[in-house]
Structure formats: structure tokens, C-alpha cells
Amino acid sequence: MAPLKALGGTSDILPGEVGAWQRLEVQARRILHLYRYQEIRTPLIEEAAVFTTSLGEAAEIVTKQMYLFEDRGGRSVALRPEGTASVVRAFVEHGLDKTASVSRFYYVGPMFRAERPQAGRRRQFHQLGVEVFASAGPYQDVEVLSLLHRLLEGWGLSAWVLKLNSLGCREDRKRIVERVRAKLAPHRTKLCEDCQARLEKNPLRILDCKEKGCVELSRGVDLLEAICPTCRQHFSQVTETLKALQIPFERDPHLVRGLDYYTRTAFEVVHGGLGAQNALGGGGRYDGLVEQMGGTAIPAIGFAVGLERVLMALEVDRPNEAPEPLSSVYVAAVSPAEIPSALSLAEEFRRSGVAAFVNLEERPLGRQLKQAAGMQAKYALILGQEEIKEGAVTVRDMNSGEQHRESRSAVVEKMKSQLRAESK
């Protein structure tokens, strides 16, 4: 039998790669908790109606990308293509729309879309997202954008740009759609095949098309010209406050989001080093979605960031940065007779909060030390017959190669203090 392989568009994240993911998540959680966000975990599989109701049946995510199937009970179900709809469903189902004055959630996990696999596009990908159910005011928008800015900086990204636009309210959207359709209808045959279909179903998506002809035909369309004075004032307050907080952004008159639920403030973060698939993430306000999904009329705003894209961008921004060394020790038994003592010592380190690897096979000391170096252990702790007789441990600094003896009874606390001091 030929070896089995992962499905195209999905990837194994191997142990040597997981550390980079963990660092993103640890840093993100630290920042999110500063803003008083709480983690929420929703199912990977939902009733299809969760997404067709929220995203719109004409959305390309629904018509072309969503993994949709009938389960054994005859129900129409889908793998989640994005996180917002699931969070709103949970928010309404558990009555939080009626009991909480302000709710701030974040989530981290896989999403699924039937995309053609390529750089920056996967069938299973991972997002970190936030959703806020609270205020309809512009300052809530600014705080969410400030959080996004803080996350990107905290991860060490530099060559990114925040793009900003307003889609107006629901009534504005109707006018915007008709304006775009009226402008582009006379040039239907010059549009790409996808945009010819979009002209009837979802004209705003034409503004997001990357085909040269469609880009040229869309020039001159400015959504702000079609929105009401109230929404224009809201957007003005957002941009002026961002300037006051010294959060850089660019106004993009063509920026639209591919989902029907967005209203007013919409935004996207792009990175100049990622080629065609340059969006790190994006989001916006969705004031009518909670009510649309059966809840009370509560305004909301959120965003999601693609973690695979963030890691790709970090390789561009910080190509020579070495991974952080693991704060760990390697316990080496000189012969099989010392393996039980080595295992006991490793357990003591683990109970003390220090990562430890212990060799459990008969292996020459030289090979063990080579393995310790490959695992980026800071110290190797060597146990042989001589050490055991003396109640001692030989401590080898893996960077300098220097060795010294420590008392077996004191080595754990001494090494723990040493590792803590070196990490500062």
C-alpha cells in the first residue's frame, strides 16, 4: 500500500514548527487579556443555516467555498468557513444578548474553505478573531482597531498597512449597490466572467476584483459619496480618533468585505511582501447580524487574522531571527544501569516547572550530547556510576561545553534559578 498523505490544501504542523504558532498564541492572549477579552470555543461543524443566514446565500464563501454536506441524520451541515457567524449563534443561543451589557470574545482555531490550494490559500487554515457586542459608537471601532494594531506590533510585524473604508448603513448599502451596478452595467462585456455574474448578485464584490480590466472600470467609485450624513460623521470620528492615537491607516474607497453582514466601518490589513494573497486579515462592524440570527438588536464589530499569513509575513519582516531556545535540560544516563535514576531526576525537574528530556535507551554519551544540542537544551545533566556513588550530578553547559558537579539533592533548585536568571 502506498503511504497515505494529508489532503491537498491541508498541512501537518510538525513539532519543529509548533513553537512559532505557540509564540503567536501566547503573545496574542497576553494582549487580548489586557483588553479584557474572554476566549470562546465553538464547534467546527454547524448547521448550514448558521452561515447561509449570516453570510448571505449569494456570498462566494457560500456558493463556491463552503464545505456543505448532508449528515447521516439528513441535516444540512457545514464546516465553519469563518468564525463570526458561529460566535453570534452561540451568543444568541445562550442568551448572552439579553444578559450581558458588554461582551468581548476571542477565538483561535481552524476554518475550512474549498479553495484551490496555493501560497496563502489553504483548505484548512487558522484564524485568531475577536468579536465585541456593545456600543454602536465610533470609539468602539477605534478601540478594536487599536487592538489589531497592538497585536500586529506585538507579533513583530512591520511592513503592513491598515486600509479603511465605510460601507454605510443598510439603507446606504442599497444605494451603493445600485450606484455600482448602474456605473458598470454598460461595460458588462469588459468585466471578467466572475464579475459579470457578480453584477447581478453582488456588485460590491467587483470592487475587490484583481483583474486588470475590472480594476480600471471600477476607478472613480467612492463608497463614501453614497452614504448618509450620519454614517459619514461616524467614519470621520473614527479616522480623526485614529490620527489622535497615532495609529496609521490608509483610506481605501474601493475596500469592501465579501460578506453581506458588514455595515459602516470596514477594514483590512495587507502586507507588501506576500504577493497576490497579501491580506493578513480584516473585519468591520455588523450591527444587524445579532438580530438577523434571532437575537436582540445589539451592535457588534470584530476582525479575524490568518495565522498562516502572519507566519509568512514574519519570515519576510524578520528572516534572520533565530527561534527562541527552549528553556530545558537533557538528562543523560551513561549506561542502562543509570536510566532509572535519570528518569527520577527528569521527573523532579518537570514537577518543578522545568522542561526535561531523559534518554531511555542504551546510547553512547557522545550521541546523547549531540541529541541534547539538537533539541536546544541549555544544559545536559549527566548521571554515571561515579555520580550516583557521590550523590552528585555532572552539569554540562551546552553552549560553552564547560562542566561542573552539583549535589544531587540541590541540583533541581539551582538549575531552576539559573534558567530563570538567564531568561531575563
FENVENHU-V33286 format. One line per field, one symbol per residue. psi: psi as a letter, one per 20 degrees, with the letter a starting at -180 (. if undefined). burial: I if it has 9 or more other C-alpha atoms within 8 Angstrom, else O. Layout:
psi: ???
burial: ???
//
This chain:
psi: pqpqqqqpjqqporhihhggghgggggghgghhhjlqqqqorqhprphhhhhgghpiiqhhghhhpoprpaijjqorqppirhgggggghgghjjhiihphppoqqqprqrpqmqoprpipqhprpqprqppodqirhhhgghghgggghggghijqglqpoqqrpjaaghhhgggghggghhigikgiiqrgghhhhhggmhhihiiqipgghgghiqipohhiiqrhghhgghghghhhgghjloqrppoiiprqjqiiqqcpqrqpqpijjbgmjpharbaqmhihgghjjarnpqqqrrqpohghghghhhghmhjpqqpqpnrqpopphrhhigghgggghhggghijppppppjropqhghghgggghjkphqpopoahggghilrppppoighiqqrqqphhihghghghghghhi.
burial: OOOOOOOOIIOOOOOOOIOIIOOIOOIIOOIIIOOOIIOOOOOOOIIIOIIIIIIIOOIOIIIOIIIIOIOOOOOIIIIIIOIOIIIIIIIIOOOIIOOOOOOIIIIIOIIIIIIOIOOOIIIIIIIIIIIIIIOOOIIIIIOIOIIOIIIIIIIOIOOIIIIIIIIIIOOIIOIIIOOIIOOIOOOIOOIIOOIIOIIOOIIIIIIIIOOOIIIOOIOOOOIIOIIIOOIIOIIOIIOOIIIOOOIOOOOOIIIIIOOIIIIIIIIIIIIOOIOOOIIIIIIIIIIIIIIIIOIOOIIIIIIIIIIIIIIIIIOOIOOOOOOOOOIIIIIIIIIOOIIOOIIOIIIIIIOOOIIIIIIOOOOOIOOIIOOIIOOIIIIIIIIIOOIIOOIIIIIIIIOOOOOOOIIIOOIIOOOIOOIOOOOO
//
